[in-house]
Amino acid sequence: MSFIESFLGRTIWTIASVFFQKTAYKVPSLNGSWVYEQTTTHSAYNPYIGMRLRYLSLLTIDENKVSGTAEKIWELSSNGEEREYVGKNRSTATISGHVKRKIFGRHEIIIHLNEDGHGRKYSTQHILAVSNKDLLMGRFSSTAANQIGTCTWNRRTT
C-alpha cells in the first residue's frame, strides 16, 4: 500500500468518524428548565419509603459537562401528606455532572446534586437515560437516609 492510499484511507476514516459523532452520536439539546420527581423505593428510614419529591431545575449542558441548580417544590410523604414549598421554605441544590455518550443504546446523564436541605446538607446522584429531548428517566441514590429509587425528568414547557 502506498503512502497516498494510506493517507487517503485515514483521511476518509477521520471525516466519517467526525460526521458520525456530530450526527448519529449527538445528544439532543437538554438545556433549559426541567421538573423532576424522585420516588423512594428503599431507605434506612422506613417513613421515607414511597415518598415522592418534586424539584424545579435549570440545566446547562456544554459538550459533555452538566451544571445547574434545583429547588424542592413539592413533597408527598408515604403517609399521604402533601406539601408545597414556596419562597424561603424551598431547599436548594447545585448540579454538576457529565453526559456519557453511547454508540449503541441511550445516552446517559450522570447528575450529582449537593442539596442544602432543612437541617443538613446531603448529596444525591441521578443516573438518567435520555429517552428524548423532553424526557429523562432513571434511578437515584442519596446520602439522606440512604435512599434509593426512581426518578423522571420532564422538560418544563409552561
C-alpha positions as CSV (number, residue, x, y, z in Angstrom):
1,M,0.0,0.0,0.0
2,S,1.4,3.3,-1.0
3,F,1.7,6.4,1.2
4,I,-1.0,8.2,-0.8
5,E,-3.5,5.3,-0.4
6,S,-2.8,5.1,3.3
7,F,-3.2,8.9,3.7
8,L,-6.5,8.9,1.8
9,G,-7.8,6.0,3.8
10,R,-7.0,7.7,7.1
11,T,-8.5,11.0,5.9
12,I,-11.8,9.4,4.8
13,W,-11.9,7.5,8.1
14,T,-11.4,10.7,10.1
15,I,-14.1,12.6,8.2
16,A,-16.5,9.7,8.6
17,S,-15.8,9.5,12.3
18,V,-16.4,13.2,12.9
19,F,-19.6,13.1,10.8
20,F,-20.8,10.1,12.8
21,Q,-20.1,11.8,16.1
22,K,-21.8,15.0,15.1
23,T,-25.0,13.3,13.8
24,A,-25.9,9.8,14.9
25,Y,-23.9,10.1,18.2
26,K,-25.3,13.5,19.1
27,V,-27.1,14.1,22.4
28,P,-30.2,16.3,21.9
29,S,-30.1,19.8,23.4
30,L,-31.1,19.4,27.1
31,N,-30.5,23.0,28.2
32,G,-33.4,24.7,29.9
33,S,-36.0,24.3,32.7
34,W,-36.9,20.8,34.0
35,V,-39.2,19.4,36.6
36,Y,-38.0,16.1,38.1
37,E,-39.7,13.7,40.5
38,Q,-38.0,11.1,42.6
39,T,-39.8,8.2,44.3
40,T,-38.0,6.4,47.2
41,T,-38.1,2.6,47.0
42,H,-35.6,1.8,49.7
43,S,-34.3,3.7,52.7
44,A,-32.7,3.2,56.1
45,Y,-35.6,5.3,57.4
46,N,-38.8,3.4,56.8
47,P,-41.1,6.5,56.7
48,Y,-39.3,7.7,53.5
49,I,-40.2,4.5,51.5
50,G,-42.8,5.6,49.0
51,M,-42.1,9.3,49.4
52,R,-42.2,11.4,46.3
53,L,-40.3,14.7,45.9
54,R,-40.5,17.1,43.1
55,Y,-37.9,19.7,42.1
56,L,-37.7,22.6,39.6
57,S,-34.3,22.7,38.0
58,L,-32.3,24.7,35.4
59,L,-29.7,22.7,33.4
60,T,-26.9,23.8,31.2
61,I,-25.0,21.2,29.2
62,D,-21.9,22.3,27.4
63,E,-20.3,19.4,25.3
64,N,-20.3,16.7,28.0
65,K,-20.3,18.9,31.1
66,V,-23.6,19.4,33.1
67,S,-24.2,22.2,35.5
68,G,-27.2,23.9,37.1
69,T,-29.4,24.4,40.1
70,A,-32.6,22.9,41.6
71,E,-35.2,23.8,44.2
72,K,-37.5,21.4,46.0
73,I,-41.1,22.5,45.2
74,W,-43.3,19.6,46.4
75,E,-43.5,16.5,48.6
76,L,-45.9,13.6,49.0
77,S,-44.9,11.7,52.2
78,S,-45.5,8.0,52.5
79,N,-48.5,8.7,54.8
80,G,-50.2,10.7,52.1
81,E,-49.4,14.2,53.4
82,E,-48.8,16.6,50.6
83,R,-46.7,19.7,51.0
84,E,-45.9,22.5,48.6
85,Y,-42.7,24.5,49.1
86,V,-42.5,28.2,48.2
87,G,-40.1,31.1,48.8
88,K,-37.7,30.7,51.7
89,N,-39.1,27.2,52.5
90,R,-37.5,25.7,49.4
91,S,-34.3,23.8,49.8
92,T,-31.8,24.5,47.0
93,A,-29.2,22.3,45.3
94,T,-26.3,22.8,42.9
95,I,-26.0,20.4,40.0
96,S,-22.9,19.1,38.4
97,G,-22.3,16.1,36.1
98,H,-21.5,14.7,32.7
99,V,-23.0,13.2,29.6
100,K,-22.0,9.6,28.8
101,R,-22.4,9.2,25.1
102,K,-23.2,5.7,23.8
103,I,-23.0,4.4,20.3
104,F,-25.5,1.6,21.0
105,G,-28.3,2.3,23.4
106,R,-29.4,5.5,25.0
107,H,-27.0,8.2,26.1
108,E,-26.7,8.6,29.9
109,I,-26.5,11.7,32.0
110,I,-24.9,11.4,35.4
111,I,-26.0,14.2,37.7
112,H,-24.7,15.0,41.2
113,L,-26.8,17.3,43.4
114,N,-25.5,18.9,46.5
115,E,-28.6,19.9,48.4
116,D,-28.7,22.4,51.3
117,G,-31.7,20.7,53.0
118,H,-33.6,21.6,56.1
119,G,-31.3,20.6,59.0
120,R,-28.3,19.4,57.0
121,K,-26.6,19.1,53.7
122,Y,-26.7,15.9,51.6
123,S,-25.9,14.6,48.2
124,T,-27.9,12.8,45.6
125,Q,-26.9,11.1,42.3
126,H,-29.1,10.6,39.4
127,I,-28.2,8.2,36.5
128,L,-30.6,9.0,33.7
129,A,-31.2,7.6,30.2
130,V,-32.1,10.1,27.5
131,S,-35.5,9.0,26.2
132,N,-35.9,12.0,24.0
133,K,-35.3,15.8,24.2
134,D,-38.1,16.2,26.7
135,L,-37.8,13.1,28.9
136,L,-35.0,11.6,31.1
137,M,-35.7,8.5,33.2
138,G,-33.5,6.6,35.6
139,R,-32.6,5.9,39.2
140,F,-31.2,7.9,42.1
141,S,-29.3,7.3,45.3
142,S,-29.0,9.8,48.2
143,T,-27.0,10.1,51.4
144,A,-30.2,11.4,53.1
145,A,-31.3,8.2,55.0
146,N,-29.5,6.1,52.4
147,Q,-32.4,6.4,49.9
148,I,-32.5,4.9,46.5
149,G,-35.3,4.9,44.0
150,T,-36.6,6.0,40.6
151,C,-36.6,9.5,39.0
152,T,-38.2,11.1,36.0
153,W,-37.2,14.4,34.5
154,N,-39.7,16.2,32.2
155,R,-38.9,19.4,30.3
156,R,-40.8,22.3,31.7
157,T,-42.9,23.8,28.9
158,T,-45.2,26.2,30.9
